[in-house]
């Protein structure tokens, strides 16, 4: 039995299963809140992108955007799948290094890379830096000269396209903190500073138009805008790109209102558009790079909670509180993100009530799900929230001094703890006494 189009099943006990294991058993073994990932699903998502390029005979690099969920174990799974890796900070780069990730397969992003971060990237000979502003060009050039090294660089540009998503996760519009503007000539100015530099190996363009996008039309439009600029650069400067990075942002299913297309046709449409543009411009086919993050991790993860207090306001609402909330899933408070959930220990039972799932933080806005149909709810039931694999653990915080949950991977019928649950000692580890 499949649960509401989510890729998880129900066993003979009527319990939700993930990766062939009983989620209720996992909750008892590791405690709650608990992040659980189906590793095979992570692998399948990786292969959906990589295999499509291979089947089309197109040279490509698919990099996991590790901001979605970064841990040593997660990075190791991505390494096992032969993927590339995107990082946006020293911390994400350090995690990748500790996981033994091949540095030549790491790409460094970020709108405000510090000199220390750039130095770390250069010292470890990472594969590519995606440059975001003019100051960064100067920093990279100076550091590479000091180290007497060369490095591959892409230029992030904003194509001036508004994607159909929440404005907080819209990144390709003209008014954006990210990248060089194509409309006002900044991109060409940056290009002229880099493409003949003796230390910077300028490889091509990068754009990212936003996150949780279902339609391909905006990606197609962004691609055409990039090629308009490339046509100008070819005519003026004789330049043709080695790489075209079209970013990530592919949407996943959170609720029944979401209708993402599968990844293979998504990739096929993008490749066909690039091929069409390449033929029109009469240039060699560049490498195509993509950066899925949520699309790799999102639907592979669930979060398990234990039901606690319940409050009925007659004629208004029934609240069901769980032992987590905005400290382990900030997205509902930050983006008004919506989720679906079931009672893991009653996954096969018919729904009979409508409740709203409240977190335990001292904020009225700490609501995980409004108006969720469930079977009769009892204290100590286990609630499973779907599609929390991206930006759950990544955005976890210590508000109200709650400890961060544990993370468990399941694969081939076995469970493995990959991130330990924090202790109260962990919370105060860096506190200093004033007495």
C-alpha positions as CSV (number, residue, x, y, z in Angstrom):
1,X,0.0,0.0,0.0
2,X,1.4,3.4,-1.1
3,X,0.6,6.4,1.1
4,X,-1.1,9.2,-0.8
5,X,1.4,9.2,-3.7
6,X,4.3,9.4,-1.4
7,X,6.9,6.7,-2.1
8,X,6.5,4.8,1.2
9,X,4.5,1.7,2.1
10,X,2.4,0.3,5.0
11,X,3.3,-3.0,6.5
12,X,1.0,-5.8,7.9
13,X,0.9,-4.0,11.3
14,X,-0.5,-0.9,9.6
15,X,2.7,1.0,10.3
16,X,4.5,3.3,7.9
17,X,7.6,1.8,6.4
18,X,10.6,3.6,5.0
19,X,13.4,1.6,3.2
20,X,11.7,-1.6,4.3
21,X,11.8,-0.8,8.0
22,X,9.0,0.0,10.4
23,X,9.1,3.7,11.2
24,X,7.5,3.1,14.6
25,X,10.3,0.8,15.5
26,X,12.8,3.4,14.4
27,X,11.1,6.1,16.5
28,X,11.3,3.8,19.6
29,X,14.9,2.9,18.9
30,X,16.3,6.4,18.2
31,X,13.8,8.7,19.8
32,X,11.9,11.6,18.3
33,X,12.1,14.1,16.6
34,X,14.0,11.9,14.1
35,X,15.0,12.5,10.5
36,X,15.0,9.2,8.5
37,X,16.3,8.9,4.9
38,X,15.7,6.1,2.4
39,X,19.2,5.9,0.8
40,X,18.0,3.9,-2.2
41,X,15.7,6.8,-3.1
42,X,18.6,9.2,-2.9
43,X,20.5,7.0,-5.3
44,X,17.6,6.7,-7.6
45,X,17.2,10.5,-7.7
46,X,20.9,10.9,-8.5
47,X,20.7,8.3,-11.3
48,X,17.6,9.9,-12.8
49,X,19.7,12.9,-13.7
50,X,23.0,11.3,-14.5
51,X,21.5,8.5,-16.6
52,X,19.4,10.8,-18.7
53,X,22.5,12.7,-19.9
54,X,24.3,9.4,-20.6
55,X,21.3,8.1,-22.6
56,X,21.2,11.2,-24.7
57,X,25.0,11.1,-25.3
58,X,25.5,14.5,-23.8
59,X,28.6,15.5,-21.8
60,X,27.4,16.8,-18.5
61,X,28.2,17.2,-14.8
62,X,25.5,16.8,-12.2
63,X,26.4,18.3,-8.8
64,X,24.4,17.8,-5.7
65,X,23.7,21.2,-4.0
66,X,24.7,20.2,-0.5
67,X,22.9,23.1,1.1
68,X,19.8,20.9,0.9
69,X,21.3,18.5,3.4
70,X,25.0,18.2,4.2
71,X,26.5,15.6,6.5
72,X,29.5,13.3,6.1
73,X,27.3,10.3,5.4
74,X,25.2,12.2,2.9
75,X,28.2,13.5,1.0
76,X,29.6,9.9,1.0
77,X,26.5,8.6,-0.7
78,X,26.8,11.3,-3.3
79,X,30.4,10.4,-3.8
80,X,29.4,6.7,-4.3
81,X,27.1,7.8,-7.0
82,X,29.9,9.5,-8.9
83,X,28.2,13.0,-8.7
84,X,29.8,16.4,-8.3
85,X,29.2,18.5,-5.2
86,X,28.3,22.1,-4.7
87,X,29.3,23.9,-1.5
88,X,28.6,27.5,-0.4
89,X,30.7,27.9,2.8
90,X,33.9,26.8,4.5
91,X,31.7,24.5,6.7
92,X,30.2,22.7,3.7
93,X,33.6,22.4,2.1
94,X,35.1,21.1,5.3
95,X,32.4,18.5,5.6
96,X,33.1,17.4,2.0
97,X,36.9,17.1,2.8
98,X,36.1,15.1,6.0
99,X,34.0,12.8,3.9
100,X,36.9,12.1,1.5
101,X,35.2,13.9,-1.5
102,X,37.5,14.3,-4.5
103,X,38.3,18.0,-4.5
104,X,38.3,18.2,-8.3
105,X,34.6,17.4,-8.2
106,X,33.7,20.2,-5.8
107,X,32.2,23.6,-7.0
108,X,32.1,26.6,-4.7
109,X,29.1,29.0,-4.7
110,X,28.1,32.0,-2.7
111,X,27.3,35.7,-3.0
112,X,29.9,36.8,-0.4
113,X,32.8,34.4,-0.3
114,X,35.4,35.5,2.1
115,X,39.1,35.6,1.3
116,X,39.5,32.8,3.8
117,X,36.9,30.7,1.9
118,X,38.5,31.4,-1.4
119,X,41.9,30.6,0.0
120,X,40.7,27.3,1.3
121,X,39.1,26.4,-2.0
122,X,42.4,27.2,-3.9
123,X,44.6,25.4,-1.4
124,X,42.5,22.3,-1.8
125,X,42.4,22.6,-5.6
126,X,38.7,22.4,-6.0
127,X,37.2,21.9,-9.4
128,X,35.5,25.3,-10.0
129,X,34.5,28.6,-8.4
130,X,31.3,30.2,-9.5
131,X,32.1,33.9,-9.2
132,X,29.3,36.2,-8.0
133,X,30.6,39.8,-8.0
134,X,33.5,42.1,-9.0
135,X,35.2,42.1,-5.7
136,X,35.4,38.3,-5.9
137,X,37.1,38.5,-9.3
138,X,39.9,40.6,-7.7
139,X,40.2,38.3,-4.7
140,X,40.4,35.2,-6.9
141,X,42.9,36.8,-9.3
142,X,45.1,38.0,-6.4
143,X,45.1,34.6,-4.6
144,X,45.7,32.6,-7.7
145,X,48.7,34.8,-8.5
146,X,50.0,34.4,-4.9
147,X,49.7,30.6,-5.2
148,X,50.8,30.6,-8.8
149,X,47.8,28.5,-9.7
150,X,45.1,28.4,-12.3
151,X,41.5,27.6,-11.6
152,X,38.3,27.0,-13.5
153,X,35.7,29.7,-13.0
154,X,32.1,30.2,-14.0
155,X,30.2,33.5,-13.9
156,X,26.8,33.5,-12.2
157,X,24.4,35.8,-14.0
158,X,20.8,36.9,-13.4
159,X,18.8,36.5,-16.6
160,X,16.0,38.8,-15.4
161,X,13.4,36.1,-15.1
162,X,10.9,35.8,-12.3
163,X,10.1,32.1,-11.5
164,X,6.7,30.9,-10.2
165,X,7.8,30.3,-6.6
166,X,8.0,32.0,-3.2
167,X,9.8,35.3,-3.5
168,X,12.3,34.3,-0.8
169,X,13.5,31.5,-3.1
170,X,13.4,33.4,-6.3
171,X,17.0,34.1,-7.5
172,X,17.0,34.7,-11.3
173,X,15.1,38.0,-11.3
174,X,16.9,41.3,-12.2
175,X,16.7,42.6,-8.6
176,X,18.7,39.8,-6.9
177,X,21.6,39.6,-4.4
178,X,23.1,36.9,-6.6
179,X,25.3,37.2,-9.7
180,X,26.0,39.7,-12.5
181,X,23.2,41.5,-14.2
182,X,22.8,40.7,-17.9
183,X,20.5,43.6,-18.6
184,X,22.8,46.5,-17.5
185,X,26.1,45.2,-19.0
186,X,27.7,44.1,-15.7
187,X,28.1,40.6,-17.0
188,X,30.0,41.6,-20.1
189,X,32.2,43.9,-18.0
190,X,33.0,40.9,-15.7
191,X,33.6,38.7,-18.8
192,X,36.2,41.1,-20.1
193,X,38.0,41.0,-16.8
194,X,38.2,37.2,-16.7
195,X,38.3,35.6,-20.1
196,X,41.9,36.3,-21.0
197,X,43.2,36.3,-17.4
198,X,46.4,34.2,-17.0
199,X,45.2,32.6,-13.8
200,X,41.4,32.4,-14.2
201,X,40.3,29.8,-16.6
202,X,36.9,31.2,-17.6
203,X,34.7,28.3,-18.6
204,X,31.2,29.8,-19.1
205,X,28.0,31.0,-17.6
206,X,25.9,29.9,-14.6
207,X,22.3,30.8,-13.7
208,X,19.8,29.7,-11.1
209,X,16.3,31.1,-11.3
210,X,14.8,29.8,-8.0
211,X,13.7,26.8,-6.1
212,X,10.7,24.5,-6.1
213,X,9.8,25.1,-9.7
214,X,7.6,22.7,-11.6
215,X,7.4,24.2,-15.1
216,X,10.2,23.9,-17.6
217,X,9.2,27.1,-19.5
218,X,11.2,29.4,-17.2
219,X,14.3,27.2,-17.5
220,X,13.9,27.3,-21.3
221,X,13.5,31.0,-21.3
222,X,16.6,31.5,-19.1
223,X,18.6,29.3,-21.5
224,X,17.5,31.4,-24.4
225,X,18.5,34.6,-22.5
226,X,22.0,33.2,-21.8
227,X,22.4,32.4,-25.5
228,X,21.5,36.0,-26.4
229,X,24.4,37.1,-24.4
230,X,26.7,34.4,-25.8
231,X,25.8,35.5,-29.3
232,X,26.9,39.0,-28.4
233,X,30.2,37.7,-26.9
234,X,30.8,35.6,-30.0
235,X,30.3,38.4,-32.4
236,X,32.3,41.0,-30.3
237,X,35.0,38.8,-28.8
238,X,35.0,35.5,-30.7
239,X,34.1,33.7,-27.4
240,X,32.4,30.3,-27.1
241,X,31.7,28.7,-23.8
242,X,33.0,25.3,-22.6
243,X,30.3,25.1,-19.9
244,X,26.7,26.1,-19.5
245,X,25.4,25.6,-15.9
246,X,21.6,25.9,-15.7
247,X,21.5,25.5,-11.9
248,X,18.8,23.6,-10.0
249,X,15.5,24.3,-8.4
250,X,13.5,21.4,-9.7
251,X,10.3,21.0,-7.6
252,X,9.2,18.0,-5.6
253,X,5.9,16.8,-4.2
254,X,5.1,18.1,-0.8
255,X,1.3,18.0,-1.0
256,X,-1.4,16.9,-3.5
257,X,-1.4,20.4,-5.0
258,X,2.2,19.9,-6.3
259,X,2.6,18.3,-9.7
260,X,6.3,18.0,-10.6
261,X,7.3,16.2,-13.7
262,X,9.8,13.4,-13.5
263,X,13.5,14.3,-13.8
264,X,14.3,12.5,-17.0
265,X,11.9,14.6,-19.3
266,X,12.9,17.7,-17.4
267,X,16.5,17.1,-18.4
268,X,15.6,16.1,-21.9
269,X,13.8,19.4,-22.5
270,X,16.7,21.4,-21.3
271,X,19.2,19.5,-23.4
272,X,17.0,19.9,-26.5
273,X,16.8,23.6,-25.9
274,X,20.6,23.9,-25.6
275,X,21.1,21.9,-28.7
276,X,18.7,24.1,-30.6
277,X,20.5,27.2,-29.4
278,X,23.9,25.8,-30.2
279,X,22.9,24.9,-33.8
280,X,21.5,28.4,-34.3
281,X,24.7,30.0,-33.0
282,X,26.9,27.5,-34.9
283,X,29.1,26.7,-31.9
284,X,30.3,23.5,-30.3
285,X,28.0,21.9,-27.8
286,X,29.2,23.0,-24.3
287,X,29.1,20.8,-21.2
288,X,25.8,21.1,-19.5
289,X,26.0,21.3,-15.7
290,X,23.0,21.0,-13.3
291,X,22.8,21.4,-9.5
292,X,19.8,19.5,-8.0
293,X,19.6,19.6,-4.2
294,X,16.0,19.3,-3.0
295,X,15.4,17.0,-6.0
296,X,18.0,14.6,-4.6
297,X,17.3,14.7,-0.9
298,X,13.8,16.1,-0.4
299,X,11.4,13.2,-1.0
300,X,13.8,10.7,0.4
301,X,13.4,12.0,3.9
302,X,10.7,11.9,6.5
303,X,10.6,13.4,10.0
304,X,9.1,11.4,12.9
305,X,7.5,13.1,15.9
306,X,5.7,12.0,19.1
307,X,2.3,13.4,19.7
308,X,2.0,15.3,23.1
309,X,-0.6,17.8,24.2
310,X,-3.9,18.3,22.4
311,X,-6.2,21.3,22.6
312,X,-9.8,21.5,21.2
313,X,-11.3,24.9,20.6
314,X,-15.0,24.0,19.8
315,X,-16.1,25.3,16.5
316,X,-12.7,26.7,15.6
317,X,-9.8,24.3,15.6
318,X,-8.2,21.1,17.1
319,X,-4.5,21.5,17.9
320,X,-2.2,18.5,18.1
321,X,1.3,19.3,19.5
322,X,4.4,17.3,18.7
323,X,7.9,17.2,20.2
324,X,9.5,19.3,17.4
325,X,8.6,22.2,15.2
326,X,10.4,25.2,13.8
327,X,13.7,24.1,15.3
328,X,13.8,21.0,13.1
329,X,11.7,22.3,10.2
330,X,11.8,26.1,9.7
331,X,10.2,26.1,6.3
332,X,6.6,26.5,7.3
333,X,7.4,29.5,9.5
334,X,9.9,31.0,6.9
335,X,8.1,30.3,3.6
336,X,4.6,29.2,4.7
337,X,5.6,25.8,3.2
338,X,3.0,23.1,3.2
339,X,3.4,19.4,4.1
340,X,1.4,16.2,4.3
341,X,1.7,13.7,7.2
342,X,0.2,10.5,8.6
343,X,0.2,8.7,11.9
344,X,2.9,6.2,11.4
345,X,1.4,3.8,13.9
346,X,-2.1,4.1,12.3
347,X,-1.0,4.5,8.6
348,X,-3.8,2.2,7.3
349,X,-6.6,3.6,9.5
350,X,-9.3,5.7,7.9
351,X,-9.2,9.4,8.7
352,X,-11.9,10.7,11.0
353,X,-10.8,14.1,12.3
354,X,-9.2,17.3,11.0
355,X,-6.4,18.7,13.2
356,X,-3.6,21.3,13.0
357,X,0.0,20.2,14.0
358,X,1.6,22.6,16.4
359,X,5.3,22.7,17.2
360,X,6.5,23.2,20.8
361,X,8.4,26.4,20.3
362,X,7.2,29.5,22.1
363,X,5.9,31.1,18.9
364,X,2.4,31.3,17.6
365,X,3.8,30.8,14.1
366,X,5.3,27.5,15.0
367,X,2.8,25.5,13.1
368,X,3.9,22.6,11.0
369,X,0.7,21.7,9.2
370,X,-2.7,23.4,9.2
371,X,-5.9,21.3,8.7
372,X,-4.5,17.8,8.4
373,X,-7.0,14.9,8.1
374,X,-5.9,12.0,10.5
375,X,-7.4,9.0,12.2
376,X,-8.3,9.4,15.9
377,X,-5.2,11.0,17.5
378,X,-3.9,9.8,20.9
379,X,-1.0,11.0,23.0
380,X,2.3,9.1,22.1
381,X,1.1,8.4,18.5
382,X,4.0,8.8,16.0
383,X,3.4,11.5,13.4
384,X,5.4,11.1,10.1
385,X,5.8,14.2,8.0
386,X,6.7,13.5,4.4
387,X,9.3,15.2,2.1
388,X,11.5,16.7,4.8
389,X,14.8,15.5,3.4
390,X,15.8,19.0,2.1
391,X,16.2,22.0,4.3
392,X,15.1,20.3,7.5
393,X,18.3,19.4,9.2
394,X,20.1,22.1,7.2
395,X,18.0,24.8,8.8
396,X,17.7,23.2,12.2
397,X,18.4,25.6,15.0
398,X,18.6,26.0,18.8
399,X,15.6,28.3,19.4
400,X,14.3,27.7,22.9
401,X,17.6,25.7,23.4
402,X,16.1,22.6,21.8
403,X,18.7,20.0,20.8
404,X,19.0,19.1,17.1
405,X,17.5,15.7,16.2
406,X,19.4,12.6,15.1
407,X,19.6,11.4,11.5
408,X,19.2,7.8,10.5
409,X,19.8,6.3,7.0
410,X,18.0,3.1,6.0
411,X,19.1,0.9,3.1
412,X,18.7,-2.8,2.2
413,X,16.6,-3.4,5.3
414,X,19.2,-2.0,7.7
415,X,19.2,1.3,9.7
416,X,22.3,3.3,10.6
417,X,22.7,6.3,12.8
418,X,24.6,8.9,10.7
419,X,24.1,12.1,12.9
420,X,23.9,11.7,16.6
421,X,21.1,13.5,18.6
422,X,22.5,16.5,20.4
423,X,22.7,16.5,24.1
424,X,22.1,19.4,26.5
425,X,25.9,19.5,27.0
426,X,26.2,20.1,23.2
427,X,23.9,23.1,23.5
428,X,26.0,24.8,26.1
429,X,29.3,23.6,24.8
430,X,30.5,27.1,23.7
431,X,28.9,29.0,26.6
432,X,31.3,30.8,29.0
433,X,30.6,31.7,32.6
434,X,30.4,35.3,33.7
435,X,31.0,34.4,37.4
